[in-house]
Amino acid sequence: MTNEIQFYIPFDGFYNSIYDSIIDESINNEIEEGYMTIEQSENIDYKPIFEAISEDIFDKIEELFNDEFNLFTENGFFIYDGLYSPKYYNYSTDKIKVKCSNEVFITILNYFDDNDELINYINEYSKSRDGFHSFYNGYNEVKKDASIYLEYLFQWFVFDHYRDEVLQETTDNIYELIYNNLTY
């Protein structure tokens, strides 16, 4: 992909989240049903589980976004690029790494450039305040940096509009994803 833009799509992450609880519940069920020992559970490689779940979350978010705004004829306008997990969870949480073309960004920017709700959201969340100095103060500054703009857009979309749908859609088949990627 030439002129690709890399950015992050936020979600609830895996630390102390609903996803973390479901994974723990699944492992406890495996132990209780005799399919796994406690010793085996202590050696689980969570990375394949987290990757599979985050890719599924990405697919659902992309589908919901395209269904809501109908900007593209089919999904695949974003490319899943993995999972970012912070070294310390007290500063941030997991995020989905994504790529898109500059053409996709321009299409999105043009579509949302007069969306007052998004503009107000970005204006509010990008302004400096006690304990936070913003390098991108306001919508007009944010939209100059494609990565930052897309992160604000998906923060607004995922957390303010579709959090319940994302959680519902991604937890429906989470057990299958866990069991298919469970290695120890």
N, C-alpha and C positions, 0 to 999 in steps of 0.2 A: 504494500500500500504506500504510494508516494504521498508526501505531504501529510503524513498521518499525525493525528493529535492523540496524545495519551492523557487519560484522566481517570478519576476514580468515581465509582458509583457507591454511595454509602448504603449500608443496610444495618441491621441490628447487631451484626457480628456474632462471634462464637463465645465470647467471654461473658458469663453470667447473663445469658439470653435464653429465649425460648428454644433456639437451636441447640444450645448447650444442654438444656434440660432434657430435650428429646433424645439426644445422643446418650446421655447418662442413663435415661430410662431404658433405652434399647439395650444397652450393655448389661444393666441390672436384670432385665428380662432374660437375656442370654445365659447369665449366671444362674438365675433361679430355675430355668428350664433345663439346666445341665449341659448346655451346648458349649459353655466356656467356663473355665475355672477363674477364681479370683486372681491367681498368679498370671494367667493369660491376659486378664483385663488390665493388669498393671503394665503390660508391654504392648498395648495397642498403638499402632501408628495412626495418629489422627489426621495426618496431612492428606491422605487420599480421600478421607471422609469429608474434610473441610473443602477440598478442591471440588469434589463432586457436588456437594450442596451449594457451594458458591456459584458454580457454573449453572446449576438449575435455577438459582435465584436470579442470576443474570438473564437467563432465557425468559423467565417470567416477567421481569421488569421491562425488558425490551418489548415483549409481546403486549403488555399492558400499555406501555408508552405509545406504541404504534396503533393499537386499537383505539386509544383515547384521542390521538391527534391526527391519525391517518396521513402521516407525512410521506410514507414510503409504501411502495406496492407490496413489499414483503419484508419479513424480518431478515436480519443479517447485515443491516446497515452499521451495526456496531460489532466489533470483534472482541470476544472474551480473551483477556491476556493474563489471567491468573488471579490469585488472591494475594492481597497485601495484608500481612499481619504485623502489627507493631511489636517492637521489642518489649515495650512496657505498656500495659493496658490502662495505666492511670492517665495517659496523655491522649490516647485515641483508641479506636477499636478497628476491627477488620474492615477492609474495603475491597471492592471488586475492581481490578485493573481492566481498563477498556481502551480500545483504540477505535478511531473513526477517521474517515478522510476529511479533508478540508471542505469538500463539496457537501458532505453530510452536515458539517458544522454550519456552513452558510445557510443551508436549507432550514435548519433548526433556528438559527439566529433570526432569519427573516420572518419565520412563522411567529416567533414569540416577541419580536421587537415592539409590538404594541399591546402586549398582554400586561395590563395594569397590575394584576394580582402578582405575577412573577416579578415585575419591576419593583413593586412595593416590597416584596419579600427580599429581593437582593439588596435594595436600598437599606432596609432595616438590618439585615444580618451582616452586611459588609461594612457598616460604619464603625468607627473607632468608639470605644467605651472604656470605662475603668478596667484596667488589667488587660486590655487588648488594643493594639495599634494595628489598624487595617492598612495594608498596602494597596488595596483596591477599594476605595471609598465610593460606593454608589454604582448603580447599574451601568452608567456610561464608562466608568473605569473598568469594571468587571468584564464587560463584553469585549474589551480589547485583548484579553487573554483567553483564548478558546478553552484551555484546560480548566481554568478557574470558573469560567462561565458555565461550562457543562457540569462541573461539580455542584455549583449552586442550583442549577436547573434540576438535577436529579435529587439533590437534597430536598428541594421544594416538592418535587413529584413523589418521591418515595415516602418521605416522612410526613408531609402535610396533606397529601391527597390519597395515596394508595397503600399506606402502611398495613392496614387490615387485609386488603386484597393480596398484597405480597406475602404476608405471613400465612394466610389461608392457602393460597396457591402453592407455596413452597413447602408447607408442612404436610400437605396431602400425601405426597409420595416420599417423604423423607426417610421412612423406615426402610423402604426398598434401597434407597441410595446408601444408607448406613450399612445394611447387611451385604450389599454388593461390593462395598469397599472396606469391609472390616478385615484387617490383617493384624496378626499378633505373633 
